[in-house]
């Protein structure tokens, strides 16, 4: 099966972020562009890793991701949603694999991105991330899903940071946010208390509130990528399971 380019008007989609991408031609341009931007920020790295795992060179993998994201922007790659495709993570992976297969049949001489940049990609960071996660015996699904989880959590952390910046609490975020990341160096509560000039108990309460906001932001992000609450719970459990949490 080649690239999926069915008429997007033929099917009804749940009102989640990923369905909004298909509404670019419907007239709600601002909403669709916002959805497209958020999907691109979260999924370009997992898609890049998938292409690299399939044996594509760094340059061709980047071109393929650019071409695919450009297709999403134009409302392509939609097909009837079944139970499995109710998850954006699974849906995009299947569409992108079809896209790669189609490009391969057309020949490597045809540039996937058509020379047009649709979304900014940090190729150096992508390659470093891919290399650090790839391991002997790791399958494609594990690599793709781990990249998805890392990208989604980074995206959510950015939203939490924005909220703290707006409240003028940048120093609080900088001091406590390492406790939200599994791979970060952390100061002790006592050290943070001294740095912020606040009692230890106050700092611990601030951390508890930050963790609660972060968890709720993750849940909200997941809800935007599925078509029902049951799937949201499954996706959240799966995301936490990737990191053994």
C-alpha positions in Angstrom: 0.0 0.0 0.0 1.4 3.4 -1.0 0.9 6.9 0.3 -2.5 7.4 1.8 -4.2 10.3 0.1 -8.0 9.8 0.4 -10.5 12.6 0.4 -10.4 13.9 4.0 -14.1 14.9 3.8 -15.1 11.2 3.4 -14.6 10.4 7.0 -15.5 11.9 10.4 -12.7 12.3 12.9 -12.8 12.7 16.7 -12.2 16.3 17.8 -8.7 15.8 18.9 -5.6 17.7 17.9 -4.6 15.3 15.2 -8.0 15.5 13.5 -7.6 19.3 13.3 -4.7 18.9 10.9 -7.2 17.5 8.3 -9.3 20.6 8.6 -6.9 23.0 7.0 -9.1 23.3 3.9 -12.2 23.6 6.0 -11.5 27.2 6.8 -10.3 27.0 10.5 -6.8 27.8 9.5 -5.5 29.2 12.8 -6.7 26.2 14.8 -5.4 23.7 12.3 -2.0 25.4 12.1 -1.6 25.3 15.8 -2.5 21.6 15.9 0.0 21.0 13.0 2.7 22.8 14.9 2.3 20.9 18.1 2.1 17.5 16.3 5.3 18.4 14.4 7.2 19.4 17.5 6.3 16.2 19.3 6.5 13.6 16.4 9.4 14.7 14.1 12.0 13.1 16.3 10.2 9.7 16.6 9.6 9.7 12.8 13.2 10.5 12.2 14.3 7.7 14.4 12.0 5.3 12.6 13.5 6.2 9.2 17.0 5.9 10.5 16.2 2.5 12.0 14.9 1.4 8.6 18.3 2.2 7.1 17.8 5.6 5.7 20.7 8.0 5.8 20.5 11.1 8.1 20.0 13.4 5.1 17.3 11.2 3.5 15.6 10.6 6.9 15.4 14.4 7.4 14.0 14.9 3.9 11.4 12.1 4.5 10.2 13.7 7.7 10.0 17.1 6.1 7.9 15.7 3.2 5.6 13.7 5.5 5.0 16.7 7.8 4.3 18.8 4.8 1.7 16.3 3.7 0.0 16.5 7.0 -0.1 20.3 6.7 -1.9 19.9 3.4 -4.4 17.4 4.8 -3.0 14.2 3.3 -2.5 10.8 4.9 -6.0 10.3 6.2 -7.9 7.1 6.1 -10.8 5.6 8.0 -10.0 5.4 11.7 -10.2 2.0 13.3 -9.7 1.0 16.9 -6.0 0.9 16.7 -5.7 4.1 14.9 -7.5 5.9 17.6 -4.1 6.6 19.0 -2.2 9.3 17.2 1.1 7.6 18.0 0.1 4.4 16.2 -1.7 6.3 13.4 1.3 8.5 12.4 3.7 5.6 12.5 1.6 3.5 10.1 1.1 6.5 7.8 4.8 7.3 7.8 5.8 3.7 7.1 3.5 3.7 4.1 5.1 7.0 3.0 8.6 5.6 3.3 7.6 2.5 1.3 6.2 4.7 -1.4 9.3 6.9 -1.5 11.5 3.8 -1.8 9.5 2.5 -4.7 9.8 5.8 -6.5 13.6 5.7 -6.1 16.0 7.4 -3.8 16.8 10.0 -6.4 13.5 11.7 -5.8 13.8 14.1 -2.8 11.2 13.4 -0.2 10.9 17.0 0.9 10.8 18.4 -2.5 13.4 21.0 -1.5 10.8 22.8 0.6 11.2 23.2 4.3 8.0 22.7 6.2 9.3 22.5 9.7 12.5 23.3 11.5 14.5 20.2 12.4 17.6 20.1 14.4 19.4 17.3 12.5 22.4 17.2 14.8 20.3 16.7 17.9 18.1 14.1 16.1 21.2 12.1 15.2 22.6 12.3 18.7 19.3 11.3 20.2 18.9 8.4 17.8 22.4 7.1 18.5 22.0 7.3 22.3 18.7 5.3 22.2 19.6 2.7 19.6 20.8 -0.5 21.2 21.5 -4.0 20.0 18.3 -6.0 20.0 16.0 -3.0 20.2 13.1 -3.3 17.9 11.6 -0.5 15.8 8.5 -0.2 18.0 10.5 0.3 21.2 12.8 2.9 19.6 9.9 4.9 18.1 7.8 4.8 21.2 10.7 5.8 23.5 11.4 8.7 21.3 7.7 9.6 21.3 7.6 9.5 25.1 10.7 11.7 25.5 9.5 14.2 23.0 6.0 14.4 24.5 7.4 14.9 28.1 9.8 17.6 26.8 6.8 19.3 25.2 4.8 19.2 28.4 7.7 20.4 30.5 7.9 23.4 28.2 4.3 24.2 28.8 4.8 24.0 32.5 7.8 26.2 32.3 5.8 28.8 30.3 3.2 28.9 33.1 5.9 29.6 35.7 7.5 32.3 33.6 4.1 34.0 33.2 3.8 34.1 37.0 7.3 35.4 37.5 8.5 32.2 39.1 11.4 31.4 36.8 13.9 30.7 39.6 11.4 28.3 41.3 11.0 26.4 38.0 14.7 26.2 37.3 15.4 24.9 40.8 12.7 22.3 41.0 12.1 21.1 37.4 15.1 18.6 37.5 12.8 16.6 39.9 10.4 16.2 36.9 13.1 14.7 34.7 14.4 11.2 35.2 17.9 12.0 33.7 18.7 15.3 35.4 21.1 16.1 38.2 19.3 17.4 41.3 20.2 19.6 44.2 19.0 18.6 47.6 15.9 20.2 49.1 18.2 21.9 51.6 20.4 23.4 48.8 17.3 24.6 46.9 15.9 26.2 50.1 19.1 28.1 50.6 19.2 29.2 46.9 15.6 30.3 46.9 15.7 31.8 50.4 12.7 29.8 51.4 12.0 27.4 54.3 12.5 23.7 53.5 8.8 23.0 54.0 7.7 25.7 51.6 10.1 24.3 48.9 8.7 20.8 49.4 5.1 22.2 49.0 6.2 24.0 45.8 7.6 20.8 44.4 4.5 18.9 45.2 2.4 21.5 43.4 4.7 21.4 40.4 4.6 17.7 40.2 0.8 17.8 40.3 0.7 20.4 37.5 3.1 18.3 35.5 1.1 15.1 35.9 -2.1 16.9 34.9 -0.4 18.5 31.9 0.8 15.1 30.7 -2.7 13.7 31.1 -4.2 16.6 29.1 -1.6 16.1 26.4 -2.5 12.5 26.1 -6.2 13.2 25.9 -5.5 15.4 22.9 -4.0 12.5 21.0 -6.8 9.9 21.4 -10.5 9.6 20.7 -11.8 8.4 24.0 -11.0 8.4 27.7 -10.2 4.7 27.9 -7.5 5.1 25.3 -6.2 8.1 27.2 -5.7 5.9 30.2 -4.0 3.2 28.2 -1.6 5.7 26.6 -0.7 7.3 29.9 0.0 3.8 31.5 2.1 2.9 28.4 4.1 6.1 28.6 4.8 5.7 32.3 5.7 2.0 31.6 8.4 3.0 29.1 10.4 4.5 31.9 9.4 1.9 34.5 7.2 4.3 36.4 
